[in-house]
Amino acid sequence: MKNILFLFISFISINIFAQRPAPHPPNDGKCYEKCMKPKQYEKTEHRYPVFTGESTEGIELETVTIEIKPAHSTWEKKNMNGMPVTCLVEVPAETKTLTVVKNIEQTDQYKWETIITKKPKKRILVPGQEVFLHYWQEVICKEDIDKTLIQSLSNKLTIEGYYEGKTPKRMNAKLKSALVEYQRDNELPVGHLDVLTVKALDLK
């Protein structure tokens, strides 16, 4: 019984230790915010001979559904009974369906399409090793996030396929959600407009 109790306490201690907040940021005059650590993904490239013709006579075809992005959870700000709340929302997996030629010797009516799939890497927790879920990351200072930067951000996220709608005058919930989704997909610090995201999007 004592051994079981010791193992249970050790397990709790390791998890609490692993999830404690990151140290304070440096005092160098720059702006910092706590960002979530990005998930690391294993990317795999697949090539499929996608059927492009009209007549299927004498051609063996196969319908293939590929999971491009796995299902995941994300936090979203919502309004419930006039009160702003943050909810954990389940996002379904993103899939793509292709009609594939099983034997390419039967026809030349196909084109090769490359699909990149992503699968989260498993994090292995080593007892005694520090693992922070959040860490301090240099961000764009609030006074520097002006209308021009917001417009540039929304335009870039629209081009990348993450944002739809009118260009907001400030960072609203819709634009923030698109930003977070882009950061998650590109293994960037999550939660704020940080310098790495600005560089990745080539914001001016």
Phi and psi restraints in degrees (value plus and minus 20) as a CYANA .aco file:
   2 LYS   PHI     -83.6   -43.6
   2 LYS   PSI     -58.8   -18.8
   3 ASN   PHI     -84.0   -44.0
   3 ASN   PSI     -61.7   -21.7
   4 ILE   PHI     -83.9   -43.9
   4 ILE   PSI     -63.9   -23.9
   5 LEU   PHI     -82.7   -42.7
   5 LEU   PSI     -60.2   -20.2
   6 PHE   PHI     -83.8   -43.8
   6 PHE   PSI     -63.0   -23.0
   7 LEU   PHI     -85.0   -45.0
   7 LEU   PSI     -59.2   -19.2
   8 PHE   PHI     -84.6   -44.6
   8 PHE   PSI     -65.9   -25.9
   9 ILE   PHI     -84.3   -44.3
   9 ILE   PSI     -58.6   -18.6
  10 SER   PHI     -83.8   -43.8
  10 SER   PSI     -62.0   -22.0
  11 PHE   PHI     -82.5   -42.5
  11 PHE   PSI     -64.5   -24.5
  12 ILE   PHI     -83.7   -43.7
  12 ILE   PSI     -62.5   -22.5
  13 SER   PHI     -82.8   -42.8
  13 SER   PSI     -61.8   -21.8
  14 ILE   PHI     -83.2   -43.2
  14 ILE   PSI     -63.8   -23.8
  15 ASN   PHI     -88.8   -48.8
  15 ASN   PSI     -59.8   -19.8
  16 ILE   PHI     -84.6   -44.6
  16 ILE   PSI     -63.7   -23.7
  17 PHE   PHI     -82.7   -42.7
  17 PHE   PSI     -60.5   -20.5
  18 ALA   PHI     -88.8   -48.8
  18 ALA   PSI     -46.8    -6.8
  19 GLN   PHI    -124.9   -84.9
  19 GLN   PSI     -11.2    28.8
  20 ARG   PHI     -89.4   -49.4
  20 ARG   PSI     134.2   174.2
  21 PRO   PHI     -80.9   -40.9
  21 PRO   PSI     132.6   172.6
  22 ALA   PHI     -89.2   -49.2
  22 ALA   PSI     140.1   180.1
  23 PRO   PHI     -80.6   -40.6
  23 PRO   PSI     148.1   188.1
  24 HIS   PHI     -87.2   -47.2
  24 HIS   PSI     133.3   173.3
  25 PRO   PHI     -95.6   -55.6
  25 PRO   PSI     143.4   183.4
  26 PRO   PHI     -88.3   -48.3
  26 PRO   PSI     130.3   170.3
  27 ASN   PHI    -116.9   -76.9
  27 ASN   PSI      56.5    96.5
  28 ASP   PHI    -138.8   -98.8
  28 ASP   PSI      -5.3    34.7
  29 GLY   PHI      65.7   105.7
  29 GLY   PSI     -24.9    15.1
  30 LYS   PHI    -112.1   -72.1
  30 LYS   PSI     150.4   190.4
  31 CYS   PHI    -119.5   -79.5
  31 CYS   PSI     116.6   156.6
  32 TYR   PHI    -153.1  -113.1
  32 TYR   PSI     128.6   168.6
  33 GLU   PHI    -159.8  -119.8
  33 GLU   PSI     136.3   176.3
  34 LYS   PHI     -98.4   -58.4
  34 LYS   PSI     101.0   141.0
  35 CYS   PHI    -132.7   -92.7
  35 CYS   PSI     132.9   172.9
  36 MET   PHI     -96.7   -56.7
  36 MET   PSI     123.1   163.1
  37 LYS   PHI     -86.7   -46.7
  37 LYS   PSI     111.4   151.4
  38 PRO   PHI     -90.8   -50.8
  38 PRO   PSI     126.5   166.5
  39 LYS   PHI     -92.7   -52.7
  39 LYS   PSI     123.1   163.1
  40 GLN   PHI    -114.2   -74.2
  40 GLN   PSI     115.1   155.1
  41 TYR   PHI    -137.4   -97.4
  41 TYR   PSI     127.8   167.8
  42 GLU   PHI    -115.2   -75.2
  42 GLU   PSI     101.3   141.3
  43 LYS   PHI    -122.7   -82.7
  43 LYS   PSI     113.3   153.3
  44 THR   PHI    -145.8  -105.8
  44 THR   PSI     114.2   154.2
  45 GLU   PHI    -120.3   -80.3
  45 GLU   PSI     110.2   150.2
  46 HIS   PHI    -144.1  -104.1
  46 HIS   PSI     122.8   162.8
  47 ARG   PHI    -138.5   -98.5
  47 ARG   PSI     111.2   151.2
  48 TYR   PHI    -147.4  -107.4
  48 TYR   PSI     117.2   157.2
  49 PRO   PHI    -101.9   -61.9
  49 PRO   PSI      76.5   116.5
  50 VAL   PHI    -104.0   -64.0
  50 VAL   PSI     107.8   147.8
  51 PHE   PHI     -86.1   -46.1
  51 PHE   PSI     111.5   151.5
  52 THR   PHI    -139.1   -99.1
  52 THR   PSI     -24.0    16.0
  53 GLY   PHI    -104.2   -64.2
  53 GLY   PSI    -193.5  -153.5
  54 GLU   PHI    -130.5   -90.5
  54 GLU   PSI     -69.3   -29.3
  55 SER   PHI    -103.4   -63.4
  55 SER   PSI     111.9   151.9
  56 THR   PHI    -124.5   -84.5
  56 THR   PSI      -9.3    30.7
  57 GLU   PHI     -83.3   -43.3
  57 GLU   PSI     106.4   146.4
  58 GLY   PHI      55.0    95.0
  58 GLY   PSI      -7.7    32.3
  59 ILE   PHI    -141.2  -101.2
  59 ILE   PSI     106.1   146.1
  60 GLU   PHI    -104.6   -64.6
  60 GLU   PSI     100.9   140.9
  61 LEU   PHI    -137.2   -97.2
  61 LEU   PSI     138.4   178.4
  62 GLU   PHI    -162.5  -122.5
  62 GLU   PSI     115.0   155.0
  63 THR   PHI    -111.0   -71.0
  63 THR   PSI     101.7   141.7
  64 VAL   PHI    -138.0   -98.0
  64 VAL   PSI     108.8   148.8
  65 THR   PHI    -130.0   -90.0
  65 THR   PSI     101.1   141.1
  66 ILE   PHI    -130.4   -90.4
  66 ILE   PSI     114.3   154.3
  67 GLU   PHI    -105.6   -65.6
  67 GLU   PSI      87.9   127.9
  68 ILE   PHI    -100.1   -60.1
  68 ILE   PSI     -63.0   -23.0
  69 LYS   PHI    -153.7  -113.7
  69 LYS   PSI     106.4   146.4
  70 PRO   PHI     -89.3   -49.3
  70 PRO   PSI     139.4   179.4
  71 ALA   PHI     -84.0   -44.0
  71 ALA   PSI     127.9   167.9
  72 HIS   PHI    -175.0  -135.0
  72 HIS   PSI     151.7   191.7
  73 SER   PHI    -129.1   -89.1
  73 SER   PSI     128.2   168.2
  74 THR   PHI    -167.3  -127.3
  74 THR   PSI     135.4   175.4
  75 TRP   PHI    -112.3   -72.3
  75 TRP   PSI     112.6   152.6
  76 GLU   PHI    -150.9  -110.9
  76 GLU   PSI     121.2   161.2
  77 LYS   PHI    -105.3   -65.3
  77 LYS   PSI     109.4   149.4
  78 LYS   PHI    -151.7  -111.7
  78 LYS   PSI     145.4   185.4
  79 ASN   PHI    -131.8   -91.8
  79 ASN   PSI      94.6   134.6
  80 MET   PHI    -141.0  -101.0
  80 MET   PSI      95.3   135.3
  81 ASN   PHI      35.6    75.6
  81 ASN   PSI      19.5    59.5
  82 GLY   PHI      59.8    99.8
  82 GLY   PSI     -17.2    22.8
  83 MET   PHI    -133.2   -93.2
  83 MET   PSI     108.8   148.8
  84 PRO   PHI     -92.5   -52.5
  84 PRO   PSI     107.5   147.5
  85 VAL   PHI    -153.1  -113.1
  85 VAL   PSI     135.5   175.5
  86 THR   PHI    -127.9   -87.9
  86 THR   PSI     102.1   142.1
  87 CYS   PHI    -137.0   -97.0
  87 CYS   PSI     126.8   166.8
  88 LEU   PHI    -105.6   -65.6
  88 LEU   PSI      97.9   137.9
  89 VAL   PHI    -133.5   -93.5
  89 VAL   PSI     115.7   155.7
  90 GLU   PHI    -107.4   -67.4
  90 GLU   PSI     104.3   144.3
  91 VAL   PHI    -123.9   -83.9
  91 VAL   PSI     101.4   141.4
  92 PRO   PHI     -88.0   -48.0
  92 PRO   PSI     142.2   182.2
  93 ALA   PHI     -84.6   -44.6
  93 ALA   PSI     126.6   166.6
  94 GLU   PHI    -116.5   -76.5
  94 GLU   PSI     102.9   142.9
  95 THR   PHI    -143.7  -103.7
  95 THR   PSI     143.1   183.1
  96 LYS   PHI    -158.2  -118.2
  96 LYS   PSI     114.1   154.1
  97 THR   PHI    -128.7   -88.7
  97 THR   PSI     110.9   150.9
  98 LEU   PHI    -145.1  -105.1
  98 LEU   PSI     128.3   168.3
  99 THR   PHI    -120.0   -80.0
  99 THR   PSI      92.4   132.4
 100 VAL   PHI    -131.2   -91.2
 100 VAL   PSI     121.9   161.9
 101 VAL   PHI    -100.3   -60.3
 101 VAL   PSI     102.0   142.0
 102 LYS   PHI     -94.2   -54.2
 102 LYS   PSI     -56.3   -16.3
 103 ASN   PHI    -148.8  -108.8
 103 ASN   PSI      84.2   124.2
 104 ILE   PHI     -91.6   -51.6
 104 ILE   PSI     -28.5    11.5
 105 GLU   PHI     -97.0   -57.0
 105 GLU   PSI     -31.6     8.4
 106 GLN   PHI    -103.6   -63.6
 106 GLN   PSI     -38.5     1.5
 107 THR   PHI    -181.2  -141.2
 107 THR   PSI     140.5   180.5
 108 ASP   PHI    -130.9   -90.9
 108 ASP   PSI      -7.4    32.6
 109 GLN   PHI    -110.2   -70.2
 109 GLN   PSI      47.7    87.7
 110 TYR   PHI    -177.4  -137.4
 110 TYR   PSI     141.9   181.9
 111 LYS   PHI    -156.2  -116.2
 111 LYS   PSI     126.7   166.7
 112 TRP   PHI     -98.8   -58.8
 112 TRP   PSI     110.8   150.8
 113 GLU   PHI    -143.4  -103.4
 113 GLU   PSI     111.0   151.0
 114 THR   PHI    -118.8   -78.8
 114 THR   PSI     107.0   147.0
 115 ILE   PHI    -138.7   -98.7
 115 ILE   PSI     111.2   151.2
 116 ILE   PHI    -126.5   -86.5
 116 ILE   PSI     100.6   140.6
 117 THR   PHI    -123.7   -83.7
 117 THR   PSI     133.7   173.7
 118 LYS   PHI    -146.8  -106.8
 118 LYS   PSI     115.2   155.2
 119 LYS   PHI    -153.4  -113.4
 119 LYS   PSI     109.1   149.1
 120 PRO   PHI     -81.0   -41.0
 120 PRO   PSI     117.2   157.2
 121 LYS   PHI     -94.7   -54.7
 121 LYS   PSI     123.0   163.0
 122 LYS   PHI     -98.3   -58.3
 122 LYS   PSI     113.3   153.3
 123 ARG   PHI    -112.3   -72.3
 123 ARG   PSI     105.3   145.3
 124 ILE   PHI    -119.3   -79.3
 124 ILE   PSI      98.3   138.3
 125 LEU   PHI    -108.2   -68.2
 125 LEU   PSI      98.4   138.4
 126 VAL   PHI    -118.8   -78.8
 126 VAL   PSI     104.6   144.6
 127 PRO   PHI     -74.1   -34.1
 127 PRO   PSI     110.1   150.1
 128 GLY   PHI      71.8   111.8
 128 GLY   PSI     -29.1    10.9
 129 GLN   PHI    -113.3   -73.3
 129 GLN   PSI     114.6   154.6
 130 GLU   PHI     -98.1   -58.1
 130 GLU   PSI     106.6   146.6
 131 VAL   PHI    -152.0  -112.0
 131 VAL   PSI      95.4   135.4
 132 PHE   PHI    -120.2   -80.2
 132 PHE   PSI     110.5   150.5
 133 LEU   PHI     -98.2   -58.2
 133 LEU   PSI     -48.6    -8.6
 134 HIS   PHI    -143.4  -103.4
 134 HIS   PSI     131.6   171.6
 135 TYR   PHI    -171.6  -131.6
 135 TYR   PSI     138.7   178.7
 136 TRP   PHI     -97.5   -57.5
 136 TRP   PSI     110.3   150.3
 137 GLN   PHI    -151.9  -111.9
 137 GLN   PSI     119.2   159.2
 138 GLU   PHI     -85.7   -45.7
 138 GLU   PSI     110.4   150.4
 139 VAL   PHI    -145.8  -105.8
 139 VAL   PSI     151.3   191.3
 140 ILE   PHI     -94.7   -54.7
 140 ILE   PSI     107.1   147.1
 141 CYS   PHI     -80.6   -40.6
 141 CYS   PSI     125.0   165.0
 142 LYS   PHI     -76.0   -36.0
 142 LYS   PSI     -59.1   -19.1
 143 GLU   PHI     -89.4   -49.4
 143 GLU   PSI     -34.7     5.3
 144 ASP   PHI    -115.7   -75.7
 144 ASP   PSI     -27.3    12.7
 145 ILE   PHI    -106.3   -66.3
 145 ILE   PSI      65.4   105.4
 146 ASP   PHI    -119.9   -79.9
 146 ASP   PSI    -196.3  -156.3
 147 LYS   PHI     -81.6   -41.6
 147 LYS   PSI     -56.3   -16.3
 148 THR   PHI     -84.7   -44.7
 148 THR   PSI     -63.6   -23.6
 149 LEU   PHI     -87.7   -47.7
 149 LEU   PSI     -60.4   -20.4
 150 ILE   PHI     -82.3   -42.3
 150 ILE   PSI     -61.5   -21.5
 151 GLN   PHI     -84.4   -44.4
 151 GLN   PSI     -63.8   -23.8
 152 SER   PHI     -83.2   -43.2
 152 SER   PSI     -61.5   -21.5
 153 LEU   PHI     -83.4   -43.4
 153 LEU   PSI     -67.4   -27.4
 154 SER   PHI     -85.7   -45.7
 154 SER   PSI     -56.6   -16.6
 155 ASN   PHI     -84.8   -44.8
 155 ASN   PSI     -64.0   -24.0
 156 LYS   PHI     -85.5   -45.5
 156 LYS   PSI     -62.8   -22.8
 157 LEU   PHI     -89.0   -49.0
 157 LEU   PSI     -48.5    -8.5
 158 THR   PHI     -87.5   -47.5
 158 THR   PSI     -64.9   -24.9
 159 ILE   PHI     -81.1   -41.1
 159 ILE   PSI     -58.9   -18.9
 160 GLU   PHI     -97.4   -57.4
 160 GLU   PSI     -28.1    11.9
 161 GLY   PHI      68.4   108.4
 161 GLY   PSI       0.2    40.2
 162 TYR   PHI    -125.6   -85.6
 162 TYR   PSI     -38.0     2.0
 163 TYR   PHI    -151.6  -111.6
 163 TYR   PSI     118.6   158.6
 164 GLU   PHI    -153.4  -113.4
 164 GLU   PSI     121.5   161.5
 165 GLY   PHI     103.3   143.3
 165 GLY   PSI    -193.9  -153.9
 166 LYS   PHI     -90.5   -50.5
 166 LYS   PSI     133.0   173.0
 167 THR   PHI     -94.0   -54.0
 167 THR   PSI      99.2   139.2
 168 PRO   PHI     -95.7   -55.7
 168 PRO   PSI     143.2   183.2
 169 LYS   PHI    -107.4   -67.4
 169 LYS   PSI     -36.6     3.4
 170 ARG   PHI    -166.5  -126.5
 170 ARG   PSI     155.4   195.4
 171 MET   PHI     -94.4   -54.4
 171 MET   PSI      77.5   117.5
 172 ASN   PHI    -116.6   -76.6
 172 ASN   PSI    -199.9  -159.9
 173 ALA   PHI     -83.0   -43.0
 173 ALA   PSI     -56.9   -16.9
 174 LYS   PHI     -87.9   -47.9
 174 LYS   PSI     -65.0   -25.0
 175 LEU   PHI     -88.3   -48.3
 175 LEU   PSI     -58.0   -18.0
 176 LYS   PHI     -84.1   -44.1
 176 LYS   PSI     -60.5   -20.5
 177 SER   PHI     -83.3   -43.3
 177 SER   PSI     -61.1   -21.1
 178 ALA   PHI     -85.7   -45.7
 178 ALA   PSI     -59.1   -19.1
 179 LEU   PHI     -82.6   -42.6
 179 LEU   PSI     -66.4   -26.4
 180 VAL   PHI     -82.5   -42.5
 180 VAL   PSI     -61.5   -21.5
 181 GLU   PHI     -83.2   -43.2
 181 GLU   PSI     -61.5   -21.5
 182 TYR   PHI     -83.1   -43.1
 182 TYR   PSI     -63.1   -23.1
 183 GLN   PHI     -83.2   -43.2
 183 GLN   PSI     -62.8   -22.8
 184 ARG   PHI     -82.1   -42.1
 184 ARG   PSI     -64.0   -24.0
 185 ASP   PHI     -88.2   -48.2
 185 ASP   PSI     -46.8    -6.8
 186 ASN   PHI    -129.9   -89.9
 186 ASN   PSI      -3.5    36.5
 187 GLU   PHI      35.2    75.2
 187 GLU   PSI      24.4    64.4
 188 LEU   PHI    -125.7   -85.7
 188 LEU   PSI     141.1   181.1
 189 PRO   PHI     -74.6   -34.6
 189 PRO   PSI     116.8   156.8
 190 VAL   PHI    -126.6   -86.6
 190 VAL   PSI     112.4   152.4
 191 GLY   PHI     105.7   145.7
 191 GLY   PSI     -45.2    -5.2
 192 HIS   PHI    -162.4  -122.4
 192 HIS   PSI     144.6   184.6
 193 LEU   PHI    -102.6   -62.6
 193 LEU   PSI      69.2   109.2
 194 ASP   PHI    -116.1   -76.1
 194 ASP   PSI     150.9   190.9
 195 VAL   PHI     -86.7   -46.7
 195 VAL   PSI     -51.4   -11.4
 196 LEU   PHI     -88.6   -48.6
 196 LEU   PSI     -58.8   -18.8
 197 THR   PHI     -87.7   -47.7
 197 THR   PSI     -61.3   -21.3
 198 VAL   PHI     -78.8   -38.8
 198 VAL   PSI     -61.5   -21.5
 199 LYS   PHI     -88.0   -48.0
 199 LYS   PSI     -62.7   -22.7
 200 ALA   PHI     -82.9   -42.9
 200 ALA   PSI     -57.1   -17.1
 201 LEU   PHI    -108.1   -68.1
 201 LEU   PSI     -25.2    14.8
 202 ASP   PHI      35.9    75.9
 202 ASP   PSI      28.7    68.7
 203 LEU   PHI     -98.4   -58.4
 203 LEU   PSI     118.1   158.1
